[in-house]
Amino acid sequence: MDSQSNSVMLQVQNLNKRFGEVHAVRDLNFDVRKGEILGFLGPNGAGKTTTMRIITCFISLTSGAVKVDGTDIQSNDLLVRKRIGYLPESAPLYNDMLVGEYLKFVGEIRGLTGSQLDSRIDDMFQVCGLGHMARRPIGKLSKGYRQRVGLAQAMLHNPDLLILDEPTSGLDPNQIVEIRQLIKRIGQEKTVIYCSHILSEVSATCSRILIINNGSIVAKGTPDELTAQSGSGNRYAMRLRGAEQDVIESKLREVPGVSGTRLGVAPGDWVSLSVFSDGSQDIGEQLFKSVVDNGWSLAELKRETASLEDVFTQLTRGQ
C-alpha cells in the first residue's frame, strides 16, 4: 500500500459533482502516477473542466475524495494548492504589466521572496523561453508568448502536479509544436494533466489517455491501446482503375470481411476509396487478389488502423 501511494501523485476516488439537478461528474475513479503526462479528453460539457477545478480546489466536490500525493483536498486544501500549478484555458494575465513584473507579482502571492523568487523567475525565463520578453508588456505579446507566460506562472512555485487546460488553444502550427515540446520537457520532471480538443497533440504528447463523456469515464489507456481496443476494425486506402466506380465497389464488397466502402477523390480515370473491415483480421491479401482477378490496375493499397479521432468519435458521438 505504501509503495503504491508513493508512486501515485493524484488519486480520484468515486468523485461526484452536482449543480442542482445537473450531475456534472459521476463516480470518477482514476490515478495519475508521478512523472506521467495524462491526456484528459472529452467533448464540450463532458465534465473535464469541472473535474480540474475540483482537483485545484477552485470548487468543492459533492461526494468522493481527491488526494494529491496522499493529501486530501478537503482536509488540507492550502497544502494541495501549493503542490499544484494550473493553467486554465484563459490564462490569468494582466495586460498592463511587464512579463518580469507579472511573474514577480505571482511569485510573491505564492510566498516566494528574495533570492528564491529571483532564481525561480530566472528558471522560468529559461524553461519557457521568455528571457528576451522580460521587459515587454503582456498586452503586446503574441498568443504563443502569452501561453508561455501562463505556463511560467503555473510552474513558478515549482509544483509537483501541473494541470493544463487547452494550452495550445488559438495557437498557430509552429506555436503548437513549441508548446508541445515544452510540455514534454516539463513532463520529464513533473506530473502533467493535459486537457485538449486537439487529439493529434494529445496522442503525440501524452503517455496515457483518459476519455470522459457525460461525467463518466468511457475509456482509458495508452494511445495504441485505445485504438487497438476500439473495435473499429481496419480501414484500407485503395487507388485503382479498370472499371466504373459502382462496379469496383460492388466487387470489393464481395470480399469476405469487407463491411463497407467509401469513395474518395482521384484524378483522371482512377478510383479512390476507403474499404472497411468488420474485424481485426488483415484482409489486404484478399483485396489484392480481387484486384488481380478482375484485371484492374492498382496504384495504392494501404492498411490504416483506427485513429484516436475515430475512437473519440465512436465513444462520444451523439452527444
Residue pairs with C-beta under 8 A, 6 or more apart in sequence:
5 11
5 70
7 33
7 34
8 31
8 32
8 33
8 34
8 69
9 32
9 33
9 34
9 36
9 68
9 69
9 160
9 161
9 191
10 31
10 32
10 55
10 66
10 67
10 68
10 69
10 161
10 191
10 193
11 31
11 65
11 66
11 67
12 28
12 29
12 30
12 31
12 51
12 55
12 64
12 65
12 66
13 29
13 64
13 65
13 66
13 67
14 27
14 28
14 29
14 63
14 64
14 65
15 25
15 27
15 28
15 29
15 51
15 54
15 61
15 63
15 64
15 65
15 66
16 23
16 25
16 26
16 27
16 28
16 61
16 62
16 63
16 64
17 23
17 24
17 25
17 47
17 50
17 51
17 54
17 59
17 61
17 62
17 215
18 24
18 62
23 215
24 47
24 50
24 215
25 47
25 50
25 51
25 54
25 215
26 47
26 214
26 215
26 216
27 64
27 216
28 47
28 51
28 64
28 212
28 215
28 216
28 217
29 217
30 210
30 217
30 220
32 38
32 161
32 191
32 193
33 191
34 160
34 191
35 187
35 188
35 189
35 190
35 191
36 187
36 191
36 192
36 207
36 208
37 183
37 184
37 187
37 191
37 192
37 194
37 205
37 206
37 207
37 208
38 191
38 192
38 193
38 194
38 206
38 207
38 208
38 209
38 210
39 194
39 195
39 196
39 202
39 203
39 205
39 206
39 208
39 209
39 210
40 48
40 51
40 52
40 193
40 194
40 195
40 210
40 212
41 48
41 195
41 196
41 197
41 199
41 202
41 209
41 210
41 211
41 212
41 312
42 48
42 211
42 212
42 213
42 316
43 213
43 316
43 319
45 319
46 212
46 213
46 214
46 215
46 316
46 319
47 212
47 214
47 215
48 165
48 195
48 212
49 89
49 165
49 195
50 59
51 212
52 86
52 163
52 165
52 193
52 195
53 59
54 60
54 61
54 66
54 73
55 66
55 68
55 73
55 84
55 163
55 193
56 81
56 84
56 86
56 163
57 73
57 77
57 80
57 81
57 84
60 74
61 73
61 74
65 72
65 74
66 72
66 73
66 74
67 73
68 80
68 83
68 84
68 160
68 161
69 83
69 160
69 161
71 79
71 80
71 83
73 80
82 110
82 157
82 159
83 159
83 160
83 161
84 159
84 160
84 161
84 162
84 163
85 154
85 155
85 156
85 157
85 159
85 161
85 162
85 163
86 154
86 162
86 163
86 165
87 150
87 151
87 153
87 154
87 162
87 163
87 164
87 165
87 167
88 165
89 165
89 166
89 169
91 146
91 147
91 149
91 150
91 153
92 150
92 153
93 102
93 138
93 146
93 149
93 150
93 153
94 102
94 105
94 138
95 137
95 138
95 139
96 137
96 138
96 139
97 105
97 137
97 138
98 134
98 135
98 136
98 137
98 138
99 130
99 133
99 134
99 135
99 136
99 137
99 138
99 141
99 149
100 121
100 134
100 135
102 138
102 149
102 153
103 121
103 124
103 149
103 152
103 153
103 156
104 117
104 121
106 153
106 156
107 117
107 120
107 121
107 156
107 157
108 117
110 156
110 157
111 157
112 120
112 156
112 157
120 156
120 157
120 158
121 156
124 130
124 152
124 155
124 156
125 131
125 134
125 152
127 152
127 155
127 182
127 185
127 186
128 148
128 149
128 151
128 152
128 155
128 182
129 148
129 178
129 182
130 145
130 148
130 149
130 152
133 141
133 145
133 149
138 146
138 149
141 149
142 175
143 170
143 171
143 172
143 175
144 171
144 172
144 174
144 175
144 178
144 179
147 167
147 168
147 171
147 175
147 179
148 179
148 182
150 167
151 164
151 167
151 179
151 182
151 186
154 162
154 163
154 164
155 162
155 186
155 190
159 190
160 190
160 191
161 190
161 191
161 192
161 193
162 186
162 190
162 191
162 192
162 193
163 192
163 193
163 195
164 183
164 192
164 193
164 194
164 195
165 195
166 195
166 196
166 197
167 179
167 183
167 194
167 196
168 175
168 176
168 179
168 180
168 196
168 198
168 201
171 179
176 198
176 201
180 201
180 204
180 205
183 192
183 194
183 205
184 205
186 192
187 205
187 207
194 202
194 205
194 206
196 202
199 307
199 308
199 309
199 312
200 308
200 309
202 209
202 223
202 308
203 209
203 223
203 308
206 223
207 222
208 220
208 221
208 222
209 219
209 220
209 221
209 222
209 223
209 226
209 308
210 217
210 219
210 220
211 217
211 218
211 219
211 220
211 226
211 311
211 312
211 315
211 316
212 218
213 315
213 316
213 319
214 319
218 315
218 316
219 226
219 229
219 311
219 315
220 226
221 229
223 308
226 308
226 311
227 305
227 306
227 307
227 308
227 310
227 311
228 305
230 306
230 310
230 311
230 314
231 314
232 306
232 310
232 311
232 314
233 259
233 276
233 277
233 278
233 279
233 280
233 306
234 276
234 277
234 280
234 282
234 283
234 303
234 304
234 305
234 306
235 274
235 275
235 276
235 277
235 303
235 304
235 305
235 306
236 274
236 275
236 276
236 277
236 283
236 284
236 287
236 301
236 302
236 303
236 304
237 272
237 274
237 300
237 301
237 302
237 304
238 252
238 272
238 273
238 274
238 275
238 287
238 298
238 300
238 301
238 302
239 266
239 270
239 271
239 272
239 298
239 299
239 300
240 248
240 270
240 271
240 291
240 296
240 297
240 298
240 299
240 300
241 268
241 269
241 270
241 271
241 296
241 297
241 299
242 248
242 294
242 295
242 296
242 297
243 251
243 294
243 296
245 263
245 271
245 273
248 271
248 273
248 296
249 261
249 263
249 273
251 290
251 294
252 258
252 261
252 273
252 275
252 287
252 290
253 260
253 261
254 290
255 283
255 286
255 287
255 290
256 283
256 286
257 277
257 278
257 279
257 281
257 283
257 286
258 275
258 276
258 277
258 278
258 283
258 287
259 276
259 277
259 278
260 275
260 276
261 273
261 274
261 275
261 276
262 273
262 274
262 276
263 271
263 272
263 273
264 272
264 273
264 274
265 272
266 272
270 299
275 287
277 283
282 303
284 301
284 303
287 301
288 298
288 301
291 298
291 301
